[in-house]
Amino acid sequence: MEINFSINRPISKQLELSKEQQEEIESIKQIPIVSKLLDVICRTTGMGFAAIARVSDQAWITCAIKDEIAFGLEPGDELDVKTTICHEVRLSREAVFIDHVEKDVHYCKHPTPIQYGFQSYVSYPIFRKDGSFFGTLCAIDPNPTRVNTPEIKNMFDLFSELISFHLNAVEEIKISANELADEKQNSDLREQFIAILGHDLKNPLATTRMSADLLLKVSDNEIVKRQAGIIKSTSFRMAGLIENILDFARGRLGQGIVIERQPCRDSLQKTLKQVVKEVDIMAPGRNIDLKLEIEDDVDCDENRIAQLFSNLLANAVIHGSEEHSIDVFASSKGGEFMLSVSNGGDKIPDSAKKHLFQPFYREDVKPGKQGLGLGLFITSEIALAHGGKMEVNSTDEQTKFIFRMPLKTKD
C-alpha cells in the first residue's frame, strides 16, 4: 500500500541579493541546458522538485528550479543554510541519496526532512574548475523514490560536470571581457576570445561524449540510455558549432578558409549520406529526403563540403517546419556541382536576405532556437573558397538554400 506524504512549504526569504550573488544566479541562467536538465532529473527519478542552489557558509540561494509539487521556492529565494542537508554536503563534499527517509537509519530522525516533509532526497555537489565548492544539484519529493542506484548517481555526476563546465565557460568569458575591455575594441575582443574558447571547448566536449558512450554501454536503464543518447547527439552538434567558431576566428586572423581539393564522386556521395545520418541522430523524427545525381567527378574538399552541408541541414532543422520534410538534392553535370536544401516554414523577409550570410546575424526566432549566427557565414566562406556561391530563395511555402560551384575544367 502506497503512503502519500505531504510536503511542508519552506519559509523562504527574498532578500536583496549582493552583486556577487546576483552574478552567480545570472551565470546559471546563462546556461542553455539548465531547464532541460532539471526536467530530465524529475522525469528520470520521478521526483517533483529539482533545483540548482548556490550554497555557502552563509546562505542557501535558489538559482534555478523545476517545481511540480508546489514547494514554493523561486530563483533568488534564500533558506537558512543550517536547515538544509546541502550544508552538510558542502562540509563533507560528498553526495547524499535517500530513497526513503523513514526507513533510512541515518536520516529518519534528521531535522531537515522533518521540517520540510520530504521522503526522498538527492543532493550532489557542484565544484568550480579550480575545485572550490559552488553549490548543489538537488531534488526532493514527498514520497519515497528509488534514487540510490548507480544509474541515478552517474546521471547526477554527469549533470554536475556539465553545469560546472558551463559555469567555467561563463566565468572565463566574463574574466576575458574585463581584461580586454580597456585594451581592445569590441570586435577584436570577440574574435580573439572566440578562438581561445573554441579550443578550450574541445577537451570537455570529448569528455562529455565519452561519458555518454560509457552510460550507453554500462546502463540497462532505458531512460538513462535514452538521455545518454541525447547527450551524445548534442555533443555532435556542439562539435559542429566549435568548428564554425574556429573557422570564423581563423578567417578574421587572416588565414581564411583553407581547403584541400581532389576529384571525388562515390566518396562524396557517401560523405553526404553520412551527414544526413548524423543529423538524424540530432533530430530524430525529422524526415530528410536525399536525392543524389552525382555523375561527374567534383574537384572539392570533401570535409569542407560536408561542413557546408551539415550547416545547411542544421539550419533547416532549427528553422524549418516540422510538418514538412527537408528535401536535399545534389548533382554534378553540365560543368556544375549543385547542392540544395529545402524546407517548409515561414518565409524569410526580403530585408533579412542580404544579412543571412554575415557573421553573428540571427533572425528573430523562437526561444531556444537561437544560435551563434556563424553557420551560414561559414557556409558562404566555404562556397567562396571553392570558387562557388550561395543562393537563397524563400516563399510562403518553401525556403531553399543552394550551393553552386564550377566543376574543374578538364585539360
Contacts in CASP RR format, 6 or more apart in sequence:
PFRMAT RR
TARGET T0000
AUTHOR 0000-0000-0000
METHOD contacts of the structure
MODEL  1
MEINFSINRPISKQLELSKEQQEEIESIKQIPIVSKLLDVICRTTGMGFA
AIARVSDQAWITCAIKDEIAFGLEPGDELDVKTTICHEVRLSREAVFIDH
VEKDVHYCKHPTPIQYGFQSYVSYPIFRKDGSFFGTLCAIDPNPTRVNTP
EIKNMFDLFSELISFHLNAVEEIKISANELADEKQNSDLREQFIAILGHD
LKNPLATTRMSADLLLKVSDNEIVKRQAGIIKSTSFRMAGLIENILDFAR
GRLGQGIVIERQPCRDSLQKTLKQVVKEVDIMAPGRNIDLKLEIEDDVDC
DENRIAQLFSNLLANAVIHGSEEHSIDVFASSKGGEFMLSVSNGGDKIPD
SAKKHLFQPFYREDVKPGKQGLGLGLFITSEIALAHGGKMEVNSTDEQTK
FIFRMPLKTKD
2 143 0 8 1.000
3 143 0 8 1.000
4 142 0 8 1.000
4 143 0 8 1.000
5 117 0 8 1.000
5 118 0 8 1.000
5 119 0 8 1.000
5 142 0 8 1.000
5 143 0 8 1.000
6 117 0 8 1.000
6 142 0 8 1.000
7 69 0 8 1.000
7 70 0 8 1.000
7 71 0 8 1.000
7 116 0 8 1.000
7 117 0 8 1.000
7 118 0 8 1.000
7 140 0 8 1.000
7 142 0 8 1.000
8 115 0 8 1.000
8 116 0 8 1.000
8 117 0 8 1.000
9 70 0 8 1.000
9 71 0 8 1.000
9 72 0 8 1.000
10 71 0 8 1.000
10 72 0 8 1.000
10 73 0 8 1.000
10 79 0 8 1.000
10 83 0 8 1.000
10 115 0 8 1.000
10 116 0 8 1.000
12 62 0 8 1.000
12 72 0 8 1.000
12 73 0 8 1.000
12 74 0 8 1.000
12 77 0 8 1.000
12 78 0 8 1.000
12 79 0 8 1.000
13 77 0 8 1.000
13 78 0 8 1.000
13 79 0 8 1.000
14 74 0 8 1.000
14 76 0 8 1.000
14 77 0 8 1.000
14 78 0 8 1.000
15 78 0 8 1.000
17 25 0 8 1.000
17 61 0 8 1.000
17 76 0 8 1.000
21 54 0 8 1.000
21 59 0 8 1.000
21 61 0 8 1.000
21 76 0 8 1.000
24 54 0 8 1.000
24 61 0 8 1.000
24 63 0 8 1.000
24 134 0 8 1.000
25 54 0 8 1.000
25 61 0 8 1.000
25 63 0 8 1.000
25 75 0 8 1.000
25 76 0 8 1.000
27 167 0 8 1.000
27 170 0 8 1.000
27 171 0 8 1.000
28 34 0 8 1.000
28 52 0 8 1.000
28 54 0 8 1.000
28 63 0 8 1.000
28 64 0 8 1.000
28 163 0 8 1.000
28 167 0 8 1.000
29 63 0 8 1.000
29 64 0 8 1.000
29 75 0 8 1.000
30 166 0 8 1.000
30 170 0 8 1.000
31 163 0 8 1.000
31 166 0 8 1.000
31 167 0 8 1.000
31 170 0 8 1.000
32 368 0 8 1.000
33 162 0 8 1.000
33 166 0 8 1.000
34 52 0 8 1.000
34 64 0 8 1.000
34 163 0 8 1.000
35 64 0 8 1.000
35 66 0 8 1.000
37 159 0 8 1.000
37 162 0 8 1.000
37 163 0 8 1.000
38 50 0 8 1.000
38 51 0 8 1.000
38 52 0 8 1.000
38 64 0 8 1.000
38 65 0 8 1.000
38 66 0 8 1.000
39 66 0 8 1.000
40 155 0 8 1.000
40 159 0 8 1.000
40 227 0 8 1.000
41 47 0 8 1.000
41 50 0 8 1.000
41 66 0 8 1.000
41 137 0 8 1.000
41 139 0 8 1.000
41 155 0 8 1.000
41 156 0 8 1.000
41 159 0 8 1.000
42 48 0 8 1.000
42 49 0 8 1.000
42 50 0 8 1.000
42 66 0 8 1.000
42 68 0 8 1.000
42 139 0 8 1.000
43 223 0 8 1.000
44 152 0 8 1.000
44 155 0 8 1.000
44 223 0 8 1.000
44 224 0 8 1.000
44 227 0 8 1.000
45 120 0 8 1.000
45 122 0 8 1.000
45 139 0 8 1.000
45 141 0 8 1.000
45 145 0 8 1.000
45 147 0 8 1.000
45 152 0 8 1.000
46 141 0 8 1.000
46 145 0 8 1.000
47 120 0 8 1.000
47 122 0 8 1.000
47 139 0 8 1.000
47 140 0 8 1.000
47 141 0 8 1.000
47 145 0 8 1.000
47 147 0 8 1.000
48 66 0 8 1.000
48 67 0 8 1.000
48 68 0 8 1.000
48 69 0 8 1.000
48 139 0 8 1.000
48 140 0 8 1.000
48 141 0 8 1.000
49 65 0 8 1.000
49 66 0 8 1.000
49 67 0 8 1.000
49 68 0 8 1.000
49 69 0 8 1.000
49 71 0 8 1.000
49 139 0 8 1.000
49 140 0 8 1.000
49 141 0 8 1.000
50 65 0 8 1.000
50 66 0 8 1.000
50 137 0 8 1.000
50 138 0 8 1.000
50 139 0 8 1.000
51 62 0 8 1.000
51 63 0 8 1.000
51 64 0 8 1.000
51 65 0 8 1.000
51 66 0 8 1.000
51 67 0 8 1.000
51 73 0 8 1.000
51 137 0 8 1.000
51 138 0 8 1.000
51 139 0 8 1.000
52 62 0 8 1.000
52 63 0 8 1.000
52 64 0 8 1.000
52 65 0 8 1.000
52 126 0 8 1.000
52 135 0 8 1.000
52 136 0 8 1.000
52 137 0 8 1.000
52 138 0 8 1.000
52 163 0 8 1.000
53 60 0 8 1.000
53 61 0 8 1.000
53 62 0 8 1.000
53 63 0 8 1.000
53 86 0 8 1.000
53 135 0 8 1.000
53 136 0 8 1.000
53 138 0 8 1.000
54 60 0 8 1.000
54 61 0 8 1.000
54 63 0 8 1.000
54 134 0 8 1.000
54 135 0 8 1.000
55 61 0 8 1.000
55 81 0 8 1.000
55 84 0 8 1.000
55 86 0 8 1.000
55 87 0 8 1.000
55 89 0 8 1.000
55 90 0 8 1.000
55 133 0 8 1.000
55 134 0 8 1.000
55 135 0 8 1.000
55 136 0 8 1.000
56 81 0 8 1.000
56 90 0 8 1.000
57 81 0 8 1.000
57 90 0 8 1.000
58 81 0 8 1.000
59 78 0 8 1.000
59 79 0 8 1.000
59 81 0 8 1.000
60 78 0 8 1.000
60 79 0 8 1.000
60 80 0 8 1.000
60 81 0 8 1.000
60 84 0 8 1.000
60 86 0 8 1.000
60 87 0 8 1.000
61 76 0 8 1.000
61 77 0 8 1.000
61 78 0 8 1.000
62 73 0 8 1.000
62 74 0 8 1.000
62 75 0 8 1.000
62 76 0 8 1.000
62 77 0 8 1.000
62 78 0 8 1.000
63 75 0 8 1.000
63 76 0 8 1.000
64 75 0 8 1.000
65 73 0 8 1.000
65 74 0 8 1.000
65 75 0 8 1.000
67 73 0 8 1.000
69 140 0 8 1.000
69 141 0 8 1.000
69 142 0 8 1.000
71 140 0 8 1.000
73 79 0 8 1.000
81 87 0 8 1.000
83 111 0 8 1.000
83 112 0 8 1.000
83 115 0 8 1.000
84 112 0 8 1.000
85 96 0 8 1.000
85 107 0 8 1.000
85 110 0 8 1.000
85 112 0 8 1.000
85 121 0 8 1.000
85 123 0 8 1.000
86 123 0 8 1.000
86 135 0 8 1.000
86 136 0 8 1.000
86 138 0 8 1.000
88 96 0 8 1.000
89 95 0 8 1.000
89 96 0 8 1.000
89 123 0 8 1.000
89 124 0 8 1.000
89 125 0 8 1.000
89 136 0 8 1.000
90 125 0 8 1.000
90 133 0 8 1.000
90 135 0 8 1.000
90 136 0 8 1.000
93 125 0 8 1.000
93 133 0 8 1.000
94 125 0 8 1.000
95 122 0 8 1.000
95 123 0 8 1.000
95 124 0 8 1.000
95 125 0 8 1.000
95 153 0 8 1.000
95 156 0 8 1.000
96 121 0 8 1.000
96 122 0 8 1.000
96 123 0 8 1.000
97 121 0 8 1.000
97 122 0 8 1.000
97 147 0 8 1.000
97 148 0 8 1.000
97 152 0 8 1.000
97 153 0 8 1.000
98 104 0 8 1.000
98 107 0 8 1.000
98 113 0 8 1.000
98 119 0 8 1.000
98 120 0 8 1.000
98 121 0 8 1.000
98 122 0 8 1.000
98 147 0 8 1.000
98 148 0 8 1.000
99 120 0 8 1.000
99 144 0 8 1.000
99 145 0 8 1.000
99 146 0 8 1.000
99 147 0 8 1.000
99 148 0 8 1.000
100 119 0 8 1.000
100 120 0 8 1.000
100 144 0 8 1.000
101 107 0 8 1.000
101 108 0 8 1.000
101 110 0 8 1.000
101 113 0 8 1.000
101 118 0 8 1.000
101 119 0 8 1.000
101 120 0 8 1.000
101 121 0 8 1.000
101 144 0 8 1.000
102 108 0 8 1.000
102 119 0 8 1.000
102 144 0 8 1.000
103 144 0 8 1.000
107 113 0 8 1.000
107 121 0 8 1.000
113 119 0 8 1.000
113 121 0 8 1.000
116 140 0 8 1.000
117 142 0 8 1.000
118 140 0 8 1.000
118 141 0 8 1.000
118 142 0 8 1.000
119 141 0 8 1.000
119 142 0 8 1.000
119 143 0 8 1.000
119 144 0 8 1.000
119 145 0 8 1.000
120 139 0 8 1.000
120 140 0 8 1.000
120 141 0 8 1.000
120 143 0 8 1.000
120 144 0 8 1.000
120 145 0 8 1.000
120 147 0 8 1.000
121 138 0 8 1.000
121 139 0 8 1.000
121 140 0 8 1.000
121 141 0 8 1.000
121 147 0 8 1.000
122 137 0 8 1.000
122 138 0 8 1.000
122 139 0 8 1.000
122 140 0 8 1.000
122 147 0 8 1.000
122 152 0 8 1.000
122 156 0 8 1.000
123 136 0 8 1.000
123 137 0 8 1.000
123 138 0 8 1.000
124 136 0 8 1.000
124 137 0 8 1.000
124 138 0 8 1.000
124 156 0 8 1.000
124 157 0 8 1.000
124 159 0 8 1.000
124 160 0 8 1.000
125 133 0 8 1.000
125 135 0 8 1.000
125 136 0 8 1.000
125 160 0 8 1.000
126 133 0 8 1.000
126 134 0 8 1.000
126 135 0 8 1.000
126 136 0 8 1.000
126 137 0 8 1.000
126 160 0 8 1.000
126 163 0 8 1.000
126 164 0 8 1.000
126 167 0 8 1.000
127 133 0 8 1.000
127 134 0 8 1.000
127 160 0 8 1.000
127 164 0 8 1.000
128 134 0 8 1.000
128 164 0 8 1.000
128 167 0 8 1.000
128 168 0 8 1.000
128 171 0 8 1.000
129 164 0 8 1.000
129 167 0 8 1.000
129 168 0 8 1.000
129 171 0 8 1.000
134 164 0 8 1.000
134 167 0 8 1.000
137 156 0 8 1.000
137 159 0 8 1.000
137 160 0 8 1.000
137 163 0 8 1.000
139 147 0 8 1.000
150 219 0 8 1.000
151 219 0 8 1.000
151 221 0 8 1.000
151 224 0 8 1.000
154 215 0 8 1.000
154 219 0 8 1.000
154 224 0 8 1.000
155 215 0 8 1.000
155 224 0 8 1.000
155 227 0 8 1.000
158 208 0 8 1.000
158 211 0 8 1.000
158 212 0 8 1.000
158 215 0 8 1.000
158 231 0 8 1.000
161 207 0 8 1.000
161 208 0 8 1.000
161 211 0 8 1.000
162 208 0 8 1.000
165 204 0 8 1.000
165 208 0 8 1.000
169 197 0 8 1.000
169 201 0 8 1.000
172 197 0 8 1.000
172 200 0 8 1.000
173 193 0 8 1.000
173 197 0 8 1.000
176 189 0 8 1.000
176 193 0 8 1.000
176 196 0 8 1.000
177 189 0 8 1.000
177 193 0 8 1.000
180 188 0 8 1.000
180 189 0 8 1.000
180 192 0 8 1.000
180 193 0 8 1.000
181 189 0 8 1.000
184 192 0 8 1.000
190 360 0 8 1.000
191 248 0 8 1.000
191 249 0 8 1.000
191 252 0 8 1.000
191 253 0 8 1.000
192 249 0 8 1.000
194 245 0 8 1.000
194 248 0 8 1.000
194 249 0 8 1.000
195 245 0 8 1.000
195 246 0 8 1.000
195 249 0 8 1.000
195 250 0 8 1.000
195 253 0 8 1.000
197 245 0 8 1.000
198 242 0 8 1.000
198 245 0 8 1.000
198 246 0 8 1.000
198 249 0 8 1.000
199 246 0 8 1.000
201 238 0 8 1.000
201 242 0 8 1.000
202 242 0 8 1.000
205 235 0 8 1.000
205 238 0 8 1.000
205 239 0 8 1.000
205 242 0 8 1.000
208 231 0 8 1.000
208 235 0 8 1.000
209 232 0 8 1.000
209 235 0 8 1.000
211 231 0 8 1.000
212 228 0 8 1.000
212 229 0 8 1.000
212 231 0 8 1.000
212 232 0 8 1.000
212 235 0 8 1.000
213 228 0 8 1.000
213 232 0 8 1.000
215 224 0 8 1.000
215 225 0 8 1.000
215 228 0 8 1.000
215 231 0 8 1.000
216 225 0 8 1.000
216 228 0 8 1.000
216 229 0 8 1.000
216 232 0 8 1.000
219 225 0 8 1.000
219 228 0 8 1.000
232 281 0 8 1.000
233 281 0 8 1.000
233 282 0 8 1.000
234 282 0 8 1.000
236 278 0 8 1.000
236 281 0 8 1.000
236 282 0 8 1.000
237 282 0 8 1.000
237 314 0 8 1.000
240 307 0 8 1.000
240 310 0 8 1.000
241 371 0 8 1.000
241 372 0 8 1.000
241 374 0 8 1.000
243 307 0 8 1.000
243 378 0 8 1.000
244 311 0 8 1.000
244 372 0 8 1.000
244 374 0 8 1.000
244 375 0 8 1.000
244 377 0 8 1.000
244 378 0 8 1.000
245 372 0 8 1.000
245 374 0 8 1.000
247 256 0 8 1.000
247 257 0 8 1.000
247 374 0 8 1.000
247 378 0 8 1.000
247 381 0 8 1.000
248 359 0 8 1.000
248 374 0 8 1.000
248 377 0 8 1.000
248 378 0 8 1.000
250 256 0 8 1.000
250 257 0 8 1.000
250 258 0 8 1.000
251 257 0 8 1.000
251 381 0 8 1.000
256 381 0 8 1.000
256 385 0 8 1.000
257 304 0 8 1.000
257 378 0 8 1.000
257 381 0 8 1.000
257 382 0 8 1.000
257 384 0 8 1.000
257 385 0 8 1.000
258 385 0 8 1.000
259 300 0 8 1.000
259 301 0 8 1.000
259 304 0 8 1.000
259 382 0 8 1.000
259 385 0 8 1.000
259 386 0 8 1.000
260 301 0 8 1.000
261 299 0 8 1.000
261 300 0 8 1.000
261 301 0 8 1.000
261 386 0 8 1.000
261 408 0 8 1.000
262 299 0 8 1.000
262 300 0 8 1.000
262 301 0 8 1.000
262 302 0 8 1.000
263 297 0 8 1.000
263 298 0 8 1.000
263 299 0 8 1.000
263 408 0 8 1.000
264 297 0 8 1.000
264 298 0 8 1.000
264 300 0 8 1.000
264 302 0 8 1.000
265 294 0 8 1.000
265 295 0 8 1.000
265 296 0 8 1.000
265 297 0 8 1.000
265 298 0 8 1.000
265 332 0 8 1.000
267 302 0 8 1.000
268 294 0 8 1.000
268 298 0 8 1.000
268 300 0 8 1.000
268 302 0 8 1.000
268 305 0 8 1.000
269 292 0 8 1.000
269 294 0 8 1.000
269 330 0 8 1.000
271 302 0 8 1.000
271 303 0 8 1.000
271 305 0 8 1.000
271 306 0 8 1.000
272 290 0 8 1.000
272 292 0 8 1.000
272 305 0 8 1.000
272 306 0 8 1.000
272 309 0 8 1.000
272 328 0 8 1.000
272 330 0 8 1.000
272 339 0 8 1.000
273 290 0 8 1.000
273 292 0 8 1.000
274 306 0 8 1.000
275 306 0 8 1.000
275 309 0 8 1.000
275 310 0 8 1.000
275 313 0 8 1.000
276 288 0 8 1.000
276 290 0 8 1.000
276 313 0 8 1.000
276 328 0 8 1.000
278 310 0 8 1.000
279 286 0 8 1.000
279 288 0 8 1.000
279 310 0 8 1.000
279 313 0 8 1.000
279 314 0 8 1.000
279 317 0 8 1.000
280 286 0 8 1.000
280 288 0 8 1.000
282 314 0 8 1.000
282 317 0 8 1.000
283 317 0 8 1.000
286 317 0 8 1.000
286 322 0 8 1.000
286 326 0 8 1.000
287 325 0 8 1.000
287 326 0 8 1.000
288 313 0 8 1.000
288 325 0 8 1.000
288 326 0 8 1.000
288 328 0 8 1.000
289 325 0 8 1.000
289 326 0 8 1.000
289 327 0 8 1.000
289 328 0 8 1.000
290 328 0 8 1.000
291 327 0 8 1.000
291 328 0 8 1.000
291 329 0 8 1.000
291 330 0 8 1.000
292 329 0 8 1.000
292 330 0 8 1.000
292 331 0 8 1.000
293 329 0 8 1.000
293 330 0 8 1.000
293 331 0 8 1.000
293 332 0 8 1.000
293 333 0 8 1.000
294 330 0 8 1.000
294 331 0 8 1.000
294 332 0 8 1.000
294 337 0 8 1.000
295 331 0 8 1.000
295 332 0 8 1.000
295 333 0 8 1.000
296 332 0 8 1.000
296 333 0 8 1.000
296 334 0 8 1.000
296 335 0 8 1.000
296 407 0 8 1.000
297 332 0 8 1.000
297 407 0 8 1.000
297 408 0 8 1.000
298 305 0 8 1.000
298 332 0 8 1.000
298 337 0 8 1.000
298 407 0 8 1.000
299 407 0 8 1.000
299 408 0 8 1.000
300 337 0 8 1.000
300 386 0 8 1.000
300 405 0 8 1.000
301 385 0 8 1.000
301 386 0 8 1.000
304 382 0 8 1.000
304 385 0 8 1.000
304 386 0 8 1.000
305 339 0 8 1.000
305 382 0 8 1.000
305 386 0 8 1.000
307 378 0 8 1.000
307 382 0 8 1.000
308 339 0 8 1.000
308 378 0 8 1.000
308 379 0 8 1.000
308 382 0 8 1.000
308 383 0 8 1.000
308 403 0 8 1.000
309 328 0 8 1.000
309 339 0 8 1.000
309 341 0 8 1.000
311 375 0 8 1.000
311 376 0 8 1.000
311 378 0 8 1.000
311 379 0 8 1.000
312 339 0 8 1.000
312 341 0 8 1.000
312 379 0 8 1.000
312 401 0 8 1.000
312 403 0 8 1.000
313 326 0 8 1.000
313 328 0 8 1.000
313 341 0 8 1.000
314 375 0 8 1.000
315 341 0 8 1.000
315 375 0 8 1.000
315 376 0 8 1.000
315 401 0 8 1.000
316 326 0 8 1.000
316 341 0 8 1.000
316 342 0 8 1.000
316 343 0 8 1.000
316 399 0 8 1.000
316 401 0 8 1.000
317 326 0 8 1.000
318 365 0 8 1.000
318 369 0 8 1.000
318 371 0 8 1.000
319 343 0 8 1.000
319 345 0 8 1.000
319 346 0 8 1.000
319 363 0 8 1.000
319 365 0 8 1.000
319 369 0 8 1.000
319 399 0 8 1.000
320 326 0 8 1.000
320 343 0 8 1.000
320 344 0 8 1.000
320 345 0 8 1.000
320 399 0 8 1.000
321 343 0 8 1.000
321 344 0 8 1.000
321 345 0 8 1.000
321 346 0 8 1.000
324 343 0 8 1.000
324 344 0 8 1.000
324 345 0 8 1.000
326 341 0 8 1.000
326 342 0 8 1.000
326 343 0 8 1.000
327 340 0 8 1.000
327 341 0 8 1.000
327 342 0 8 1.000
327 343 0 8 1.000
328 339 0 8 1.000
328 340 0 8 1.000
328 341 0 8 1.000
328 342 0 8 1.000
329 338 0 8 1.000
329 339 0 8 1.000
329 340 0 8 1.000
329 342 0 8 1.000
330 337 0 8 1.000
330 338 0 8 1.000
330 339 0 8 1.000
330 340 0 8 1.000
331 337 0 8 1.000
331 338 0 8 1.000
332 338 0 8 1.000
332 407 0 8 1.000
334 407 0 8 1.000
335 406 0 8 1.000
335 407 0 8 1.000
336 404 0 8 1.000
336 405 0 8 1.000
336 406 0 8 1.000
336 407 0 8 1.000
337 404 0 8 1.000
337 405 0 8 1.000
337 406 0 8 1.000
337 407 0 8 1.000
338 402 0 8 1.000
338 403 0 8 1.000
338 404 0 8 1.000
339 402 0 8 1.000
339 403 0 8 1.000
340 400 0 8 1.000
340 401 0 8 1.000
340 402 0 8 1.000
340 403 0 8 1.000
341 400 0 8 1.000
341 401 0 8 1.000
342 398 0 8 1.000
342 399 0 8 1.000
342 400 0 8 1.000
342 401 0 8 1.000
343 398 0 8 1.000
343 399 0 8 1.000
344 397 0 8 1.000
344 398 0 8 1.000
344 399 0 8 1.000
345 398 0 8 1.000
345 399 0 8 1.000
347 394 0 8 1.000
347 395 0 8 1.000
347 396 0 8 1.000
347 399 0 8 1.000
348 356 0 8 1.000
348 363 0 8 1.000
348 392 0 8 1.000
348 394 0 8 1.000
348 399 0 8 1.000
352 363 0 8 1.000
353 392 0 8 1.000
353 394 0 8 1.000
355 361 0 8 1.000
356 376 0 8 1.000
356 392 0 8 1.000
357 376 0 8 1.000
357 377 0 8 1.000
357 379 0 8 1.000
357 380 0 8 1.000
357 390 0 8 1.000
358 377 0 8 1.000
359 373 0 8 1.000
359 374 0 8 1.000
359 377 0 8 1.000
360 372 0 8 1.000
360 373 0 8 1.000
360 374 0 8 1.000
360 377 0 8 1.000
361 373 0 8 1.000
361 376 0 8 1.000
361 377 0 8 1.000
362 370 0 8 1.000
362 371 0 8 1.000
362 373 0 8 1.000
376 390 0 8 1.000
376 401 0 8 1.000
379 390 0 8 1.000
379 401 0 8 1.000
379 403 0 8 1.000
380 390 0 8 1.000
383 389 0 8 1.000
383 390 0 8 1.000
383 403 0 8 1.000
383 405 0 8 1.000
386 405 0 8 1.000
387 405 0 8 1.000
387 406 0 8 1.000
388 403 0 8 1.000
388 404 0 8 1.000
388 405 0 8 1.000
388 406 0 8 1.000
389 403 0 8 1.000
389 404 0 8 1.000
389 405 0 8 1.000
390 401 0 8 1.000
390 402 0 8 1.000
390 403 0 8 1.000
391 401 0 8 1.000
391 402 0 8 1.000
391 403 0 8 1.000
391 404 0 8 1.000
392 399 0 8 1.000
392 400 0 8 1.000
392 401 0 8 1.000
392 402 0 8 1.000
393 399 0 8 1.000
393 400 0 8 1.000
393 402 0 8 1.000
394 400 0 8 1.000
END
